[in-house]
Amino acid sequence: MLLSTNMIRVHDAFGIKGMFDVLANAGFEGIDFNHDVAEYCSAEHDKAFYEDLAAYAREKGIAICQAHAAFPPSFLNDEEKTERRFLEIVQGIKNAAYMGAPMTVVHPCTHLDCYEGDNFEKMFQYNLDFYRRLIPVAKEHGIKLAIENLGRKAITNKPEGLCRLYDALDNPVFTVCFDMGHCLLHGVDPAEAIRTLGHRLVDGCIHVHDNMGDADSHTLPYYGKIDWESVMQALADIGYKGDLNYEASGFIKDIPVALRPDGLSYMAKVGHHLISRFEYYKNNG
């Protein structure tokens, strides 16, 4: 299990290559590359650009563990904007593949609140159609698409909804991205959710961050209410094979740029501790 993090609050402070230097020095081994940053969900950079970035990352000991696509189309009654955003998602998937990322996270569409009227079933079908359009792209570029649990409006906000969507798609190009902070916000214990997801998450990815259950603060584990010991045990119990990937940039967002490398070093120490607990449960049942 590698220790990875997304690049928010690192990329903006240290630049596209500088972030690899800083993360490597801090003790990270991987990165979640954010193609939801506008520059990287377009065709502004060619394949050679991303291959060069990936090579530089490897020189620094940083693997491209996963990537993020742009947020999905959510423009009611505006087909042109919706299609443009869909094409940005497709471009992000291609760019991720150029970097050698094994998977990219593609969020579900949320333009209707799934709790209003019969919207859940409408949004369920809309998302089925949306993800099915991406299957040929994923197959062509040899990359998995990870479906994430999102906020209240999303059909994946509870583990049962995420399971239902994954099972209905029934295609090996899909896997699951389990976001622990989002889970807590909906009153579900992350360890229980991991066990519910079970085999669906084994070859997927995780977003590790904490909160107090009232706001999506994306802070560091142990700075919120999640029971991280039970989470690591649950991951080990289902046979999780992926990496420990942070989305905890909220922990460093308010500190001066000059202090962020120190903040990242502490984040890395916490992450390696969590990995050691995972390994303990993996080896001791």
Residue, then its C-alpha position, 0 to 999 in steps of 0.5 A: m500500500l503506497l501513501s498518496t495524496n491529491m495535488i490540491r494546495v500543493h500544485d498551486a503552491f509549488g507548480i506542476k513539477g515542483m509538487f513532485d519534489v515537495l511530496a517526495n521530500a515529505g515522504f509520499e510515494g504517489i499522487d492523485f492527479n487532478h484533471d478537474v483543474a481546468e488546464y488538465c481536462s482540456a487538450e491544451h497539453d499533448k500526450a508527450f507532456y503527460e508522459d514527460l510528467a509521469a517520467y519526472a514523477r517516477e524519477k522522484g519516486i512518485a507513482i501516478c496512483q489515480a486521477h480525477a476527471a472533471f466534475p460531470p455535466s450538471f447543466l439543466n436544459d443546456e445540452e451544449k454545456t453538458e456535452r462540452r463538460f462530457l468531452e472534458i471528462v473524456q479528455g481527462i481520462k485520456n490524459a490520465a492514461y497517458m500518465g499511466a494512471p491505473m484508474t480515474v475517478v469519475h463523479p456521478c451526475t447530481h443536477l437533480d436532488c435525488y431525495e425530491g419526488d421520484n428523482f432518485e430513479k431518474m438520476f439512477q437512469y441518467n447516471l447509468d447512461f452517462y457512465r455507459r457512454l464512457i465505457p469505450v473510452a476506458k477500454e480504448h485507453g486501458i484505464k478503470l473508472a472509479i465511481e465515488n460516493l458524493g453528497r446528499k444530492a447524489i445517488t451514491n451518497k449511501p453505500e447501498g446506492l453506490c453498490r446498486l449503481y456499480d452492480a447495474l453497470d456490470n462492466p470490468v472497466f468500473t471500480v469504486c472510489f470510497d470517500m471516507g469523509h463524505c460517508l461520515l457526513h451522511g451518518v454512516d460509519p465508514a468501517e461499516a460502509i467498507r464492509t458493505l462495499g466489500h469486493r467492489l472496493v478491493d481493486g478500487c481506491i480510497h479518499v482519506h480525510d476526516n471531519m466532525g460530521d457537520a462540514d466537508s472540511h477535508t482535514l487530516p485523520y485524527y482531527g475529526k470523528i472517524d474511528w481510523e483503527s476500525v477503518m484500517q481493520a475493515l480495509a484489511d478484512i475485505g482484502y483491499k489492494g489499493d493505496l492510501n490516498y489523501e484528500a486532506s488538503g484542508f489541513i494545510k490550506d490556511i498555513p503559509v506556503a513556506l510551512r506547507p512542506d512541514g505540514l505535508s511531512y506531518m501528514a505523511k507520518v500520519g499516513h504511514h502510521l495508518i498503513s502500518r495499522f492496515e498491515y497489522y490487521k492484514n497479517n494478524g486477521 
